[in-house]
């Protein structure tokens, strides 16, 4: 038996752990659905974008006020989202809520990773500089802020770059 085979046998398979840290393919549905089911997701996305615009969540000025600690508006929105998320997860677990397709919802435990701190700092820096986080990007384009297409293309390039170097990065 070669050294390479012995090493492969001795080391446990940690691919699931790495994937669960990145939430990659963890919550994928087991069912194959027709392509036109995506229209319901598009409708929810459009509604979500309208709410973002009306609540001024996509406003560059509101985001700058938040980072300069001049306004509570964005902190209130983010805090409300966190509270709603906590309550939702609690209720899903307590009542064993299923998806709309009848599948169970499983929550995977997550381990702390120092890369999350670096990623959060990088995300916050990008958010402060561009005035946009990934959620409102398309709502900003839809409201006529076409310069944000540069940010969208940069986000796509960054995601592609991470995917390309993923195997070489420490996780």
N, C-alpha and C positions, 0 to 999 in steps of 0.2 A: 504494500500500500504506500503511495507516495505521500510526501509531507503535505502537499496541497489537499489531498483527501482527508488526512488526519485532522488538519486545521478546520476543514469544513464540518467534520463530524463533532469536534469538541466545542465549537462556538454555537450557541443557540441562535435560532432565527429571530432576529429583532426587527425584521421588516415591518411587522404589524405595529410594533411600538412606534417606530419612526413614522409610519403612515398615520397612526392615530394622533400623533402630535401635530401633524399637518392637516388633520381631518380629511385625508385623501381617500375617497371611495368608502368611507365609513358608513354614511347614511344613504347610500345608493338604493333606490327602490328595486325590489326583486321582480316587479312586474314590467312587462313590455307594454307600453301604451301607444296608441296611435299618435302620429305626428301632430294632429290638430289639437291635441290636449295642451300644447304649448300656448295656444291662444288664450287660455285662462290665465296662465302665468303672465302673459303680456298685458292682459287687462288689469291684473293686480299691480303690475309694475307701473302702468300708466297712472292708476289711481294713487299709488305710492308717490310718484313724481309730482302729481298735482298737490298732494298734501305737503310735500317738501317745499314746493314753491309758495303756497299760501301761508305756511308757517315760517317762512323766511329762513329755512334751514340751509338753503343753498346760497344765501346771500354772503358774498365775500366780506362785506362790512360787518355782518353779524359774527362771522368766524374770526375776523381780526379783533373785534370787541372781546370775544371770548379769550383769545390768547393774550390780550393786553389787560385782562381782568377788569374790563370796563362795564360789562353787562352780564346779568345772570341768565339771559335768554337761552343760550345754547347749553349752559350747565343744567338748566331746568329740563330741557328736551332730553339730554343725554341721561340725566338722573331718572326721569320718568321712564325712559326706555329700559334702563337697568332694573327698576322696580317691577315693571310689567314683565320683563324676562324672568326675574326670580319667581314671581307669582305664577307665571305660566309653567315653568319647569316643575314647581312644586305641585301644581294641579295635575299636570300630565303624569307625574310619578304616582301621586296619591290615587287617582281614579283610573290609572292604566289606560290612558287615552290612546286610541289607534289613529293611524293616518286616514285620509279620506278613502284610501284603497283597502283599509282593513288590516294593514300591517302594524306590528307593534313598534313602539318608539323606544329605542335603547340609547341610554346615555353612557358614553365611554369615559372612564376616569382619565384625567390628564395629569401628566407629570410636569413639574416646573422645569423649564429649560432656559438657560441664560440667554439664548438667542431670542427669546420672547422680549426681553428687555431691550436688546439692540434693535430688534424689529419695531418695537413700539416707539422707540426714540426716532428711528428713521421715518416711520409713518407720521408721527407728530410733526417732525420737521417739514416733511413734504406737504402735510396738511396746512401748516402755518404759511409756507411759502406760496403755495398755489391757491389757497383758500378753498380747497375741495378735498373731500375724502371720497373713496370709491362709490359710496351710496348715491350721492347727489350728482355725480359727474354727468350722467345722461339726462337728468332733469335740467341741469344747467344748459346743455346743448339744446334741449327741447324748448327752453325759455329764450333762446336766441344768443346765448353766450358762446359763440362759435370758437373763440380762442381756447376754450377748454379742450378742444380736440387735440391740442398739443399735449395736454396732461393725459388724456386717454391713450394716445399713442405712446407716451412715455411709460405709462403703467403697463401697457401691453409689452413693450420692450423689456421692462424690468422683470415682468413675470416670465417671459421667454428666457431671459438671461438666467434667472434663478433655476428654471427647469433644466436648462442646459448644463449648469454647474452643480446641480443638486447632489449628485453622487460624490462630488469632490468636497462638499462643504461639511463642517462638523455639525452634527445634529444632537 
